[in-house]
Amino acid sequence: MNPVVRFFECADRTPDSPAVVSVGGTLKFGDIADTVRRMASKLEQSGVRQGSVVGVSARPEMEAVAMLALLQLGAVSMRVSETILRGYRDSIDLVLSDGMARGAGNLPVVELSLDFVRSLAGAAPRAGIAELGGQDVVRVVFSSGTTGTPKGVPFTSDYLTARVDSARRNWIPRVPFMSLLGLDTVTGYQTFMWAMMNGETYFTVAGAAENLKLISENRVAAIKTSPARLADLLVEAERAGKPQTALDIVEVAGSLIPSKTVTECQMFFGVTPTYLYGSTEVGTVTRGAVDTLNPSMVGEIVDEIDAEIVDENGAALPANAEGILRFRKEGMPSGYWKNPVTTGFSGFRDGWFYPGDYGRIDEDNRLWLAGRRDDLVNAGGAKFNLLELDQWLVESGLFLDAASFQFTNAAGATSVGIAFVTKHPPEPSILTARVKEFLPDLVFGALVRVEAISRNQLGKVERNILSNAFTPSKGQK
């Protein structure tokens, strides 16, 4: 069954219920359903057919309507950026944009302009809904791309429905629920589709002030966010003088959370954050309360996931042994969209997904992360975990933000660099001494002060950008 059927059923049953809420207003289910049918008709006139691959680059309210209209037609939708258009242009049939679609090249572009919106009033609503098989792809969600070109995860009709239903079990514990991660993330997309398929309200994501306003005014009970976005929300909460909210669950995903952020969340919202560890490819793997004394413990493995720690030969290791993490879930994809190649211990292989992380699973079925495979560095004969170094750098109080990275120095050897953000330039000798207190064997090749640490939408450090862009003779202040 086409998943959009459930949306139309909700719209027919409760047309006046709020479907999409933003700081600018509320869109009701009935009104959205009518607009979706009219947009589907217009897009069909523009050549969109079942199986067409359509990229969307638009503001959230317009993107939401476009995704549902494309699903009604049985097309494959995806959020596109210049990077994705550059990497997958040959596989995309059409782009929908409410602005300049940078990187589209010679691809056909339908401008979602004010004139286009006005024209929907005169379009005949499309009544028919494309019949889809369970394995028909309806959406491609791209990975963060922190290790290179973003990889597309195909969501079939069945997989979309399964992921939406599992979201309610694993990370939508209360309603009203709000994701502070946008539609370009797997969490944002699933949250939107869960709301539309179950008659619930989707809250659009904006800046910290707007998000806090939506949370307060709509008595949102639970949120899912990244550590970075939570930190921004807490800064806004302090500015607002500790506003009243109904929050009783704050979930964080994407990267480890600094203890300072945990303390502030407890202070301003009265909530200890909950870790969610998972991946775009498979979904939620673990869930558990944050323990600031054990920051690498990211929770207990959820029931529907098989997880193992294996060695370099793929042999399963016993409890508490550190090794390569892999997991699997019924119905998950067997490979990436238009990119079947898997290299090393990362990606899909033999029915398992390898996220590229190291860790251990203890006797209580809890996962302890030890960093990504790429985060384990051998520099000057000493081995270091960049994830642990990052955690110490952030917790040290020396910086506003900081991250470590590896690069190849002028001699062709692997070296470790530290990029940091401060209001004022620190004394290098003091900074060096403090880092040595934590890792006495670390001989770092560079300390570089930057305006901001490059992170993705989940707050993960984009080490590839730091590594590729850094040149020891440049950028130091």
C-alpha positions, -999 to 999 in steps of 0.1 A, spaced: 0 0 0 11 35 -7 19 51 27 2 84 16 -31 65 19 -28 68 57 -23 106 54 -54 110 33 -74 88 57 -63 111 86 -72 142 66 -107 128 58 -112 118 94 -101 150 111 -98 177 85 -96 205 110 -68 190 131 -34 209 130 -11 191 107 19 215 104 26 242 129 53 269 125 59 303 142 41 317 111 8 298 116 -10 264 114 -19 243 84 -48 219 89 -50 183 76 -79 191 53 -62 221 37 -29 203 32 -46 173 17 -64 196 -8 -31 214 -17 -13 180 -20 -38 167 -45 -36 200 -66 2 200 -65 2 163 -76 -19 173 -106 5 202 -115 36 180 -111 21 153 -133 16 180 -160 53 188 -156 62 152 -164 65 136 -130 55 99 -132 56 69 -110 93 61 -104 105 96 -113 134 108 -91 127 143 -79 150 165 -58 134 191 -36 150 223 -22 124 244 -5 114 259 28 99 233 52 62 240 46 65 238 9 88 208 10 63 190 32 35 194 7 58 185 -22 69 153 -5 33 141 0 24 151 -36 53 132 -50 44 102 -28 8 103 -42 23 101 -77 46 72 -67 77 93 -74 110 91 -55 117 122 -35 149 135 -19 162 166 -3 190 180 -25 219 203 -20 247 214 -43 268 185 -31 241 159 -38 232 174 -72 269 173 -81 272 136 -71 239 123 -83 228 146 -112 226 118 -137 201 99 -115 177 128 -109 149 136 -134 136 169 -120 142 195 -93 116 214 -73 129 246 -59 115 278 -43 148 296 -50 179 292 -71 186 255 -74 224 257 -73 241 228 -90 211 217 -110 230 224 -143 208 213 -172 183 194 -151 146 205 -155 136 228 -126 101 236 -115 102 268 -95 79 267 -65 73 304 -68 44 325 -56 29 322 -91 31 284 -89 14 285 -55 -14 307 -69 -18 284 -99 -27 255 -75 -61 271 -69 -70 265 -105 -56 230 -107 -80 201 -106 -72 179 -76 -57 145 -85 -79 118 -71 -58 88 -79 -31 74 -58 -2 55 -73 -3 18 -64 31 8 -50 47 -25 -43 64 -30 -10 99 -28 -25 92 3 -46 115 31 -35 97 63 -24 124 83 -7 162 86 -6 177 99 26 213 109 25 239 102 52 257 131 69 287 128 45 313 134 72 335 109 56 331 120 20 302 122 -5 268 116 11 254 81 5 218 76 -3 197 52 18 167 39 -1 134 39 17 109 15 1 72 17 7 74 -11 33 106 2 49 92 37 53 61 23 71 83 0 93 106 29 102 77 52 110 61 26 132 94 18 150 100 55 156 69 56 178 82 26 198 118 38 202 120 75 202 86 92 201 76 85 237 53 114 243 31 137 223 32 165 213 66 156 200 90 178 181 122 170 162 147 198 162 164 181 133 151 192 99 135 174 70 170 169 55 178 144 83 164 109 87 149 119 121 132 149 106 118 130 77 105 102 98 90 126 123 71 143 96 58 111 80 49 97 114 28 128 121 11 128 87 4 90 88 -10 91 123 -30 124 125 -4 141 147 11 175 145 45 182 129 64 213 142 87 229 117 123 236 127 137 271 127 162 290 149 166 284 186 143 313 196 115 301 173 120 265 184 117 274 221 86 294 213 69 264 196 79 241 225 65 265 251 33 276 234 23 241 222 33 224 254 56 200 236 63 170 259 93 155 241 120 166 217 148 149 198 178 170 189 215 170 185 239 182 213 247 213 193 211 223 188 203 215 224 231 238 235 216 266 213 182 260 228 196 262 263 213 295 255 179 308 243 162 294 275 187 314 296 180 345 276 143 340 281 146 337 319 139 299 322 106 298 304 78 274 314 76 243 293 60 209 295 91 190 284 98 158 303 119 140 277 149 154 259 166 130 235 200 136 219 215 119 188 244 122 164 273 128 188 283 126 224 269 153 247 292 176 269 285 174 306 280 212 307 250 207 283 236 179 305 238 201 336 222 231 319 194 208 305 187 196 341 188 232 353 166 249 327 142 220 318 145 198 348 153 168 325 183 145 322 189 139 285 185 105 269 210 92 244 198 77 211 225 60 191 217 48 156 222 54 119 204 67 89 207 32 74 191 12 101 175 35 127 177 35 165 202 10 179 204 20 216 185 42 241 195 52 276 199 80 300 231 101 297 257 93 324 282 121 326 306 98 345 305 74 316 300 95 285 308 68 260 280 46 273 251 53 249 224 31 262 209 -4 259 203 -20 225 167 -19 215 147 -51 211 144 -50 173 182 -47 166 207 -75 164 241 -60 174 276 -76 176 312 -67 182 335 -85 159 372 -87 151 390 -78 119 380 -113 105 343 -108 113 343 -133 142 320 -123 171 337 -112 203 325 -119 239 309 -93 262 331 -63 271 357 -71 243 364 -40 222 361 -44 184 342 -34 153 304 -28 157 279 -42 133 241 -45 135 211 -55 115 173 -51 114 146 -69 96 137 -52 63 168 -29 62 184 -21 28 211 -43 14 231 -14 0 232 23 -8 212 39 -36 232 40 -68 263 31 -49 266 -6 -42 303 -5 -33 313 -13 3 349 -9 14 365 -22 46 344 -24 78 319 3 68 286 -1 49 264 -31 41 279 -65 40 266 -101 44 233 -89 58 249 -66 84 254 -29 85 289 -17 97 287 20 108 324 23 110 324 26 148 345 8 174 330 -2 208 320 -29 232 288 -44 244 287 -53 281 269 -81 299 238 -58 304 235 -53 266 247 -17 268 268 -2 241 300 17 249 315 36 219 352 39 214 351 62 183 350 57 146 375 35 129 389 66 112 392 83 147 418 58 159 451 74 150 487 62 152 509 93 153 546 91 161 542 56 174 515 65 199 478 55 194 450 80 201 412 81 199 402 114 184 367 110 199 380 108 234 404 138 227 374 158 214 355 150 246 383 162 268 389 193 247 353 204 250 351 195 287 384 212 296 369 247 298 398 260 277 377 267 245 343 277 233 345 247 209 373 224 198 380 193 177 409 172 168 419 158 134 447 140 116 466 152 86 497 144 67 525 168 75 553 181 53 574 150 60 546 127 48 538 113 83 505 112 101 501 140 126 474 152 150 460 187 149 437 206 172 413 232 160 397 255 186 374 285 190 382 311 217 373 347 223 410 356 228 442 340 216 455 316 243 491 314 254 505 284 233 527 271 261 499 270 286 476 253 261 503 228 252 509 220 289 472 214 295 468 190 266 498 171 278 482 166 311 455 146 294 476 128 268 513 130 278 524 109 247 506 131 222 528 151 200 504 173 180 515 189 148 493 219 149 472 241 171 450 263 149 425 289 161 394 290 138 361 310 138 340 278 140 343 241 140 328 225 110 300 202 121 271 185 103 235 189 112 238 163 139 268 180 155 294 155 143 328 170 136 335 170 98 371 159 103 376 154 65 371 192 60 396 200 88 421 175 75 418 185 38 417 222 44 445 225 70 480 235 60 505 240 89 518 272 74 483 288 71 454 296 92 472 300 126 466 331 146 
